[in-house]
Amino acid sequence: MGINYQDRIPNNVDLGSNRTLQRALEHWQPEFLKWWQDLGPTDFQAKDIYLRTATSVDARGWATYGHVRMPDYRWGIFLAEPDPNRRIGFGDEYGREVWQQVPGEHRSTLRRLIVTQGDTEPASVEQQRLLGHTAPSLYDLRNLFQVNVEEGRHLWAMVYLLHAYFGRDGREEAEELLSRHSGDGDKPRILSTFNEPISDWLSFFMFTYFTDRDGKYQLKSLAESSFDPLARTCQFMLTEEAHHMFVGDTGIARIVRRTLEVMKELNTDDPAAVRRAGAIDLATIQKYINFWFSSALDLFGADQSSNAASYFANGLKGRPDEAQYEDHLALDQTYALEMPDGQGSIKVEPVPLRNAMNEVSRLSYVRDCEIGLTRWNRLIQKAGFDARLALPSPRFRRGNGSWANVPTDTAGRPIGQAEYEQRLGGWLPSDDDRAFIYSLMQPVTEPGKMAAWIAPPDRGINNLPVDYEYVRLN
């Protein structure tokens, strides 16, 4: 299905046939562009960036490349092609026709789900707005801006749904998406992770690996929705989200590779020696993994949730990759949930499976995260060192659910509060760690050159060489 780029707002939803909706979105568009100018990437708006743009939503057309100035990027509304035979895939209405309009009884809940998803998209752009000034290479600078413009388009996707299907309430919610800001003391973003500052590139790569991967699982859950326009919207967003996780995965791998090169050159794994040589020691990388992974786990919600059960029962939000399960009703099944026993140990209790849907999604996410750890550890092993990077336990540093504020070590063993507070600084990045990382953040703008703390990528974008001028700064 091709995308109409002749309209003021590119789309494949035949926007021109709905003049009321078209006018409403054209009214919102200047506000979006003002937000982009005010809170998008700073000082690079006039530069030509080698960006990919979707020209259709099929496998061949979603990535067309060329140099574009970011304010000229054609943000728009793209939904995956409809499946006329699609049926509700889970819950109490399993097997019935999917909805093309919002059922009245689910109007408020669906709106809240869309607003929460939509709120994360501009939030990450705001979090990353200063990073362009410290990019380790033009290759990385280009990838940052590619992620940024696509997050902006994902905001458009959610705003379209709000405008098209939720009337005045939806229009007001769309305006609010531009009035909340990441880290704002008065009007912060809805989810806490999206208020964390991202002032260095190690954090950016961790964010795109762990937090964007959470986004993948949220989109997978919403792509199962019985509300077909929401499902089709998320199906297309997932194609773009894959690149964001690629940026994080390969970014961390390149940092590890450079660290190993320095360790071999110096013939030591001493963190202080690695730092003096201008690379990032593995212990510090582990601390950043601990921070960003544990932060992302809370985005799935509480391990027992009546809301999650209701979403599933009513067909609003399913399990990621629902087709892999044999039973799509999840009735009369239980889930063995680990929880603290209140006496310093762990107990396992069966809970209704529908109430544990957040935990089911979280566990799939954890397994997915472990794939990257395996790859990075393979690099370390191949270089001849014994150290290994690891995910902390999902029980570590939780802010909601059964393990909220329960002190554990990174292996998930319950410990006393005093010991937890004493050791926490060794598990998470300290002020000194952050200051060291920030000291490395010096821009490298010559094509093909890399900062000393990161190895070059294996290949460039779209089969171009690594030394291609991905961002024209002059």
N, C-alpha and C positions, 0 to 999 in steps of 0.2 A: 504494500500500500504506500503510494507516494505521499509526500508532504507538500502542501501548498505553501510555497515561499513568496507568492505574489501578494498575499494579504499582509496587512500591517502586523498581524500576529500569526506566524507560521502555525499550521495545524493540519491534522488529518481527521478532524471531527466535523468537517463541513460547517465551520463557524459562520460562514457568510450567509447561511440559510436561517440563522437565528439572530436577527438584528438586535433584539433586546440584550441577549447575552454578549454579542459582539461589542455593543456600546459599553456595557458594564466592564468588560475586560479591557477595552481601550481606555476607559477612565482609570483603571487600576495600573495600567502599563507605565504612565509617567511617574507614578509613585514608586514603582519598582525600580525604574531607572535612576530616580533620585536616591533611593536607598543604595543602589549599586555604586553610584558615584560617591556617596557619603561614607559607606561602610564596607564597600568591596575592596579589592586589592589597591593599596595606595601607590600613587605615582607611576603606575604602568599603563594607565588607560589609553595613552596615545601611542603605545608601542605595538608593533605587529607581532602576533604570537602564532605559532604553528599549531592550530587547534583542529580538532575533528568536530564535524557537525553532522547530525543525522539528516539524511534526505529521504529516508523511508524507514519503516519499522520492521522490515524483513532483515534476514541475516546479511544481505549484501549492501544494504543502503544506510545502515546506521552510523557509518564512520567514513565521512568524506573530509579530506585534509586540505588545509591551506592556511596562509597567513591572514589573520583577522585581528582587528583591534577589538578588545573585549567589549566596549560599549556597543559595537556593531554586531556582536554575536546574535544570531537569530534564535533567541529564546522563544519557545512556543509550546504547543499542546500536542503531545504525541501519545496515542494509545496503541497497544498491540491490536492486531487484527481480531475482529470478533469471531468466536466459534459458535455458529448457530445451533450446534448440538450440545453446548455446554450445560451441564446440570449441577445442582448443588452437591458438593463433594463430601460433606460431613455434617454432623449435627442432627437435630430432630427433624429437619426438612430434607434430609439426604435423598437425592434422586429426583427432586422436583426441579422445575425450571428456575434458572437464575433470575435475579431481579434486574430489570433495566431502569427502574425507578426506586427511590428509597421508600421502604415500607414505613408508614407513620409510626408504628410502635418502636422502630429502631432508629428513628431520625436523630435523636439526641446522642445516642451512643456512637453511631457512625460518624457524626460530625466531630465528636471529641477524638475519635481515633484518627481521623484525617487531620485535624488541627495539630494533634501531638506529633504525627509524622511530619507534617509540613513545617512545624516549628524548628525541627532539627536541621532543615536544609539551609536556611539563611544563617542559622546560628554558627555552623562550621565555617562559612565564608567570613563571618565577623571574627571568629576566633583566629583565623589565619591571615588577616588582612595586612599584617606588617611583615610577614615571612619573606616576601619577595626581595626585601632589602638585604637578606643574608643567605640567599640561595647558594648552595655549593657548586652549582654549574648551571649553564643555560638549559641543559636537558632537564634538570630538576625544576628549574624555574618554570619551564613550559608545562611540566606535569602538574605543578601547583595550580597554575591558572586553568588547566583543563579540568581539574577537579572542581575548582571554584565555579566556572561557568556552568558545569553540569549540575552542581548543587543548586545553582540559581534556576536551572530549568526544572529541576525536581520540585522546587517551590511553585513554579508555574503549574505543574501537574496537579498539585494539591489545591491550588487556588482555583483552577478550572472546575474541579469537582465541587468546591464550596459554592462557587458562583452558579454553576449549572443546575445543582440539585438541592440547594439548601436555602434559596431565596434570600431574604433580607438578613437573616441570621448568618448565612454563609458569607455574604458580602462584608458584614461587620467583622467576622472572624478573619477574613482575608486581610482586612486593614490592620487588625491586631498583629498579624504575622510580621508586619513591617514596623510595628511600634515597640514590640519587645526586642531587647538587644542582649547579646551574650555578655554576662558579667555585670549588667546594669543593676545597681542597687535597688532601684524602684520598680523596674519592669524587666526582670531577668527572663531568660529562656526557661521553658517549662521543666526540662530535665537537667539535673545538676551537672552531668558530664559536659553539657554544652555551654556551661558557664566557666569551665576551666580555661585559663589562658594557655595559648600555644605560642610560645615566644622563641622556640628553637626547633630545628629540623629533626632532632631525635624524637621529640614529642610529636611532630607532624607525622613521621613515619609510623610511630606507635598508634596514633589516632587513626590513620588510614588502614592500619592492619586490624586493630582491635575494635575500634568504635564503628568504623564503616562496615566491619564484618557483622557487628550487631545489626546495623542497618539492613544488611543483606537478609538476615533472618526475620526482621520485622517485615520487610517487603515480601519475603516468601510467604509469611503468614497471611498478609493482606492480599497477596496474589491468589489465595485460595477463597477469598470472600465470595459470598453469594451475590453481593452487589457488584454486578459485572463491570460497570465502568471503573470502579476502584480496582478490581482484579486486573483488568487490562492495562490500566495506568501503571500498576506496580510491576507487571510483567515486563514492560518496556524499560522501566527505571532500572531493573536488575541487570540489563545488558550494560548500562553505563557504570553501575556500582562495581562491576567486576574489575574495571580499570583502576578504580580508587584503591581497592585492596591489593592489586598488583603493585601499585606505587609503594604501599606500605611494606609489603612482603619483600620486594626486591630492594627497597631502601634499607631495611634492617639487615638484609643479607649482605649488601655492599659495605655497610658499616662494620659488620663482623669480619668480612674478608679483609678489609683494610687493617683492622685491629690485629688479625692473625699475621698479616704481612709484617707489621711492626714487631710483634712478639717473636717472630722467627728471625728478623734482622737483629734484634737485641738479644736473642736467645734467652728470654725470660718472660714469665707471665706476671711479673710484679706490676700491679696496677699503677703505682706511682711512676715507674719507668715508662710504661705505655703512655701515660698522660704527658710526661715530659717530652715525649716524641711527637705529641700532637694528635694522638689517636684516642679513642674512647675505650677504656678498659671494660672487660666483660662483666665485671661486678656492677659497674654503673649501668650497663645495658640491662642487666637482670633487674636492677631496682626500677628502671622505667617500665619493664614488662610487668612487674608486680603492681605498679601504680595503675597503668592504663587497663590492664586486664581486669583487675578487681573493680575498677570504676565502671567498666562496660557491663560487668555481670549484673549490676543493679538495674540496668536499663530493661531487663526482661521482666521486672516486677517481682512480687513476693512469690515464694515457692508454693504456697497454698493461696489460691485466689478465687473468690466467688465471681469476681468480674471475668476472669479468664474462662471459668466454667460457663458463664452466661454467654460470652462471645462465641464459644464453641457450640453450645447447644442451639443458639439462634443463627448459626451460620455466618457470623460477622467476621471472625478471624480464626483461621484454622491452624493446624500444625504445619511447619515448613515441610514441603514435599509430602503432602497428605497422601498421595497415591502410593507411597511406599508401605503404608499401613494396611493391614487386612480388614480391620474393624474400624469403620468410619463413624460409628455412633459413640464408641467409648463409654457405653453404659455398663454398669455392673462390673467394672474393672477397677483395680486399685493400683496405686504406685507406691513403691517402698521409699519413703522419704526419710533422709537422715536429718536429725535435728538434735540440738543440745538437750540433755536431760535435766539441766538445771543444777547438776551436782559435779560439773567439770568433766563429764563424759558425753558420749554420743549414743543416741538411741535411734532405732529404725521403726517407723510407724507406717502402716498402710493408710493411704488417703484416697478418696475417690479420684480416678484418673482425670476426670474433667477439671477438678480443682487443681491438678498438678500440671496443667498445660504449659504454664510459664517455665516450669522446671524441665519439662520435656524439650522445649525449644532451647533452653539454656544448655542442656546436656549436648544437644546436637552442635551448638555453637562451640562448646569447649572442645569437642572432638575435632571440629574444623580448625580451631586455633592451633591444636597440637601438630597439625601437618607442617606449619611453618617452623615450629620449634624443631621438628625432626630434620628438616632441611638445613637449618642453621647449625644444628649440632653435628650434622654430617660434615659440614665445612670444618668445624673445630676438630673433629676426629681425624679427618683427612690431613689436617695440618700437623697432627701428632701431639695435640694437647689433651689433657684429661678433663678439663673443665666442661661443664654442660649447662646450657640455659634450660630453664624449666618454668612451666606455668605454676603460679601459686594455687593452692587449693581453692575451690569455689567457696569454701567457708571463710576464707581469709578476708578481713577488712570489708565486710558486708555492711550495707547501710539500710537494707530492708529485708523482710522475710524472717524466717526462724533464726537465722544467724546474725541478724542485725545487732551490731554493737556487742557481740560475743567475742571476747579476746581469744584469738588462736595464733599459732605460728603459721608460717607460710605453707607448712604441710597439712594444716587444718586441725592440728591437735589443740584442744582447749588449754589455755594457760591462764595464769592469774592476771588481773588488770595491771598490777604494778610491773610485772615482767613484760607484758605486752607494750606498755608505754616506754619502758626502758629500751626494748629491742626494736621498736618501730622505725627509729631513725636509721637502723642498719638494713632495713628491708625496703625502705622507700627512698627516693632521691632527697638528699639533704640540701640545705641552702648552699653548702659548699659544692655539692655535685652540680646543682643547677647553675651556679656561677661559673664552674669550669666548662660545662657544656656551652653556656652562653658565650664564653670567651673564644670558643672555636668558630662562632658564627660570623665569619667574614665572607663577604660576597666574592664569588669567582665568576667573571663575566666573559672570559675569553673562550670562544667555541672549542669544545673538546677537553678543556682543562677541568680538573676537579679539586675541591678542597682536600687538604691533607688527611682528613679524618674519614674519608669515604672513598671506596674504590669506584672506578668507572662501571657503567652498566655493561652487560654482555653485548647488547645491541641497541641501536637507536630506535626512534619511533617510526613506524610505517616503513621499515626496511631502509631508512636513511642512516648515514653514518653517525656515530656518536658526536663527531665534531661539527655536525650541521648547525647552522645558525637558527636554532629553534625560537629564539627571541631576538628581534632586531632592536637593539638598544640605541643605535645611532640613526 
